[in-house]
Amino acid sequence: MKTRIISAIILVLVFLPFIVMGGIPFAIFMTILSLLGLHELFKVRESKKEFPWLLKVFAYLLTVYFCLYNTGSIELFNSFDYRLIAFIIFLFLSPMVFINDTKKYNLNDALFLVGSVLFIGFSFNLIIITRNYDIIYIVYLLIITTITDTFALFTGMLVGQHKLCPDISPKKTVEGLVGGVLMGTFVASAYYNTVINSHVSLLLVILLTLLLCLVGQLGDLIFSSIKRYYGVKDFSQLIPEHGGILDRFDSLIFVILAYIIIQGLL
């Protein structure tokens, strides 16, 4: 636990300056993290079968482009160029014909590459855009994930009795989920009502924040399910006692994806 706390403090000290700076430094920092996350995803997948190296290079390059796409916009969210998505689909599906060997490269491999680039690139692009629009919104989302995860951990350790999803995440408990979501909702709702917009219905803020807290925990479980499928405990050992980038950003990724759906209501 001591190592975990020290690692968490170091993470905050590294991450905080980039959040405060925003702009190009934050965009570059998040893009680097996205590439590390993509590498972790490839690593667990390639424990069963390796991808052609050239296609992995294309995947990394496209993820960089995806992350930095339109990050200078003054809008909170903007539409993507569908030509980019079409290009990604063609790029990773076409090699099936040219390689002509399903043992080396097949539909499952192609769809994994397409999905990984779109999923990681799109999610981290949204994080960058949200921060560059205004720091107060990314802080709101970080409060949701950080407070919920922290109190879910400690509540589960102190009073957890009933397993939540033992086959996916053996240590998570129903009590931990409830404690984390309630505290995350309370703190994040208070922040939103005080800092962002006090004119929005407090009940609406509480309900939508509650939803985002639940989505964050869902994201955690989804990534845990991926790890269990590939038989790994963590995506990497980059951060002592915390795992890899995807182990730390699992909740935030799904919260930002949910936020883009409901942000018009807040």
N, C-alpha and C positions, 0 to 999 in steps of 0.2 A: 504493500500500500504506500509506503514511504517513497519508493521509486516512482510509482504512478503519480503521486502528488507533485514530486519534483519535475517530472516530465511535463505535467500539465502546466506548471508555472512557466517552464521554458517555452512551451508552445504559445502561451499567451504573450510572453515577452517578444517572441519572434513575429507573431501574427499581428499584434496590435499596431505597431508602427505603420505597416502597410495599409491597414484599414483606415488609419488616420490620414495618411497621405493620399490614398485613392489614386485616380488617374492612371497614368502609364505604369508607375511602380507597382500598384496593386494588380493591374491587368497582367503584367509580366509575371509577378509572383504567383497568381492564381493559375496562369497558363502552365508554369513549371509544375505546380501541384497536380494539375490535370494530367500532365504527361506521366508523372509518377503514379497516379491513380490508374491510368490506362496500362502502364507497365505491370502493375500489380494484378490487374484483371487478366492480362495476357499470361502472366506467370502461372496463375492457378489453372487457367485453361490449358496451357501447354504442358502441364504435368501429365496430361493424357495424350496430347498430340501437338506437335509444333506447327506453326504457321510458316508459309514461305517468307523468307526474310524481307524480300522486296515489298510485299504487301504490308508487312508490319511498319516498314519505313513510311509508306504512303499513309498508313493509319495515324502515325505520330504527326506527320506534316498536316494532314487534314484536321486533326484535333486542335493543333495550334491555330489554324485558320478559323476553325469553328469558334474557338474561345474568344478570339480577338475580333470576330465579325461585328461590325457596327457598334463597337463599344464606346465610340465617341458621340453617340446619339444623346440628345437631351431628353428623350422620352424614356419612361420607366421600362416599357417593353416595346419591342418592334417586331415586325414580321420578318421571317427569314426568306432568302432567295431560294425558291424551290429548285432552281437549276443546280444549286449546290447539293441538295439532297439527292436529286436524280443522278448527278455525277458520282456520288458516293456509292449508290446502288449499282450503277454500271461498272464502276471500277472494281468492286469486290466480287460481283457475280460473274463477270465475263471471264476471269481466269479459269473458271471451271472447265470451259471449253478448250482453252489453250493448253492447260496442264494435262487434261484428259486422263486423270488418274484419281479416282475417288478416295484412294487410300492416302494420297498426298494432300488433296484439297477437294472438298465437297460442299454441298449446300449448307450443312451445319456450320462449317468453317466460315463460309461467306457471310451468312446471316449473323454470326457472332461478331465478325469484324464490323459489319454495317451497324449493328445495334450498339456496339461498344463505342464507336466513334460518335454516333448521334447522341447517345446517352450521356457520355462524359463531356463531350464538347458543348452540347446544348445546356447542360446543367451548370457547368462552370461559366459559360457565357452569361447566363442569367445572374449568377452571383456577381460577376464583374459589373454588369449593367445596373443592377440594383444598387451597388455601392456607389457607382459613379453618378447615379441620379441624385442620391442624397444619403449620407452616412446614417441618418436616423432610421432608415428602413432596414438596412442590413444589420444594424444593431438589434432591432426588434426581432428579426429572424434568428440571430445568434443567441439572444436571450431565451427564446423558445427552446432551441435545441440544447443549449448548455445547461440551463436550469432544469429542464425536464430530464435530461440524461443523468445529471448529478444527483438529483433527489430520487430518481428511480433506483440508482445504484445504492445509495445509503438507506433508503426506506426498505429496499429488498434485503439488505444485509441485516437491518435491525429487527424487522417484523415480518419479513417474507416467509410465507408458509405454503402458499399454493402456486405451483408451477404454471407459468403462462403458456409457453410452447416448448416443452422439454425436449422434443426431438430436434428442434431448431436451435434453441438457445437455452441450455439446461439451467443457467443461473438466474434467468429472468423470472420474476414472480408477478402475480396479479397485484399484490400489495405494492410492489415497487412501481408498477405501471400507474396505479391510482395515485400514489404519492407524488410521483414525478409529474404527471399530467396536471394534477391540481395545483402544485406549486408553480409549474411552468406557466399555466394559464393565469394565475394570480399576478405573478411578477411581470409577465409580458403585457398583460392587459393594462396594468397600472402604468407601465411605461408608455404604451400606445396612447392612452387617454391623457397622460400628462405631457408627453413630449411631442407626439406626432399630430394628433387631432382630438381635441376635447369636445368637438361638436358632433361627432358620430355617436350614435346610440351605444351606451356602455354595454347593454345587453348583447348587442350585435358584435361588439368587439370581443366580449368574453366568449361567445359561442364560436366565432371564427378562429379565435386564438386557441380555444379548446380543440377545435378540429385540426389545426396545424400541429399542436402538441401530439395528438394521436397519430397523425401522419408521420411525424418524426420518428415515433416509436415503431410504426409500421416499416419505415425505411430501414431502421436498424435490424428488424427481423428479416426483411427481404435480403439484405446483404449477409446476414447470418446464415440464411438458407443457402445462398450461393456457396459460402465457405463450407457448409456441411456437405453439400453435393460433391465438392471437389476434395473433401477430406482434409481441410486445413483449419487451424485454429484462428489465425490472423492472415490478412492479405500480405503482410510483410512484417519484418521486425525493425522497421525504420525508427519507430518511436518506442522506447522501452516501456513495457507494461500497457501500451496503448495500441500496438499493432502498426498498421500502415496508414497511408493517406485515406484510403476508402473506409478503414475502420473508424476514422475520426470524422469523416465527412458524410457518412451514410445517412444520418438524420437530416443534415442541412440540405443535401441533394434533394431529398423527397419533399422537404418543407418548401424549398424554393420552387419546385415543380408544382406543388399545390397552391402556393401563393400566386403564381401567375394566373391560376384559374379564378381565384376569389378576390384578387386585389381590387377589382372594380367595385366591390361591395364596401370596401373600407375607405 
